[in-house]
Amino acid sequence: MTDPCVFDSLSFHEASVISVAGESTAFRVELELAPESTPHASVALDFHGVSSMMRDDVPVSAFRMERDDGEVLTLERAGNGFLMIVEWHDFNPVVRHTSVWRWGGLVTARCSDRI
């Protein structure tokens, strides 16, 4: 593993969602970053301390992959939590939808290079 990346120094716009694993209070999102956005090819984001989760303003119990392919439009801190907007298109430019995810609580995120 290389040196850990710093969350606030990365651009997540147009990153691909590779995988999601974990529970509602602690989970990992692996992203393949856009080549021009960072020297890191891919990162794993570990979120901890999540006490509430919303998808399109509806409470949900866990963050999940909605299709096999998702593109991050926005991923940023929002108060004590995070906001993530993903366009899910399953490798098909015609069949797609966008979802807005919000994680609340005293959420922390640790960013590291994927192995």
C-alpha positions in Angstrom: 0.0 0.0 0.0 1.3 3.5 -0.8 1.0 6.5 1.5 -2.6 7.2 2.6 -4.4 9.8 0.6 -6.0 12.9 2.1 -9.8 13.1 1.6 -10.0 16.9 1.3 -7.3 17.0 -1.4 -9.0 14.6 -3.8 -11.6 15.3 -6.5 -14.2 12.6 -6.6 -16.1 14.0 -9.6 -16.5 11.4 -12.3 -15.1 8.6 -10.1 -16.5 5.2 -10.7 -18.0 3.3 -7.7 -16.2 -0.1 -7.7 -17.7 -1.7 -4.6 -19.6 -1.0 -1.3 -19.3 -3.2 1.8 -20.2 -2.9 5.4 -23.1 -1.9 7.6 -25.2 1.2 8.2 -22.9 2.7 10.8 -19.5 1.8 9.2 -18.9 1.0 5.6 -16.3 1.1 2.8 -16.8 2.6 -0.6 -14.1 1.8 -3.2 -13.7 4.3 -6.1 -11.8 4.4 -9.3 -10.8 8.0 -9.7 -10.8 10.0 -13.0 -7.2 10.1 -14.3 -6.9 13.8 -14.5 -8.2 14.4 -10.9 -5.5 12.9 -8.8 -2.2 10.9 -8.8 -4.1 8.1 -7.1 -5.7 5.6 -9.4 -8.3 4.3 -6.9 -9.1 4.8 -3.2 -11.0 3.2 -0.4 -13.1 5.5 1.7 -14.0 4.1 5.2 -16.9 5.9 6.8 -17.5 5.5 10.6 -20.0 7.0 13.1 -23.0 7.1 10.7 -26.2 7.5 12.7 -28.6 8.3 9.9 -28.7 7.6 6.2 -31.0 9.0 3.6 -31.4 8.2 -0.1 -33.3 10.8 -2.0 -34.6 12.2 1.4 -36.0 8.8 2.4 -34.4 7.0 5.4 -32.5 3.8 4.5 -30.6 1.2 6.5 -27.5 0.9 4.3 -25.6 2.3 1.4 -25.7 0.0 -1.6 -24.7 -0.3 -5.2 -27.9 0.3 -7.2 -26.4 -0.9 -10.5 -23.1 -2.5 -11.6 -21.7 0.9 -12.6 -22.1 4.3 -10.9 -20.4 7.6 -11.5 -19.9 10.1 -8.6 -21.1 13.5 -9.5 -20.5 14.9 -6.0 -18.9 13.7 -2.8 -18.3 16.3 -0.1 -18.6 17.0 3.6 -22.0 18.3 4.7 -22.0 19.5 8.3 -21.0 16.5 10.5 -21.8 14.1 7.6 -21.4 13.6 3.9 -23.3 14.1 0.7 -22.8 11.9 -2.3 -24.7 12.1 -5.6 -24.3 9.1 -7.9 -25.5 8.5 -11.4 -26.1 4.8 -11.8 -26.0 3.8 -15.5 -25.0 0.1 -15.6 -22.6 0.8 -18.6 -25.6 1.9 -20.6 -25.9 5.7 -21.4 -29.6 5.4 -22.0 -30.7 3.5 -18.9 -29.6 5.5 -15.9 -30.8 7.3 -12.8 -29.3 9.6 -10.1 -29.6 9.2 -6.4 -28.7 11.6 -3.6 -27.2 10.0 -0.5 -26.7 11.8 2.9 -24.9 10.3 5.9 -25.4 12.0 9.2 -24.0 11.8 12.7 -20.4 12.4 13.8 -19.2 10.8 10.6 -15.5 10.4 9.9 -13.9 9.3 6.7 -10.5 7.7 6.2 -9.1 7.6 2.7 -6.5 5.1 1.6 -5.1 3.8 -1.6 -6.7 0.5 -2.7 -4.4 -2.4 -2.9 
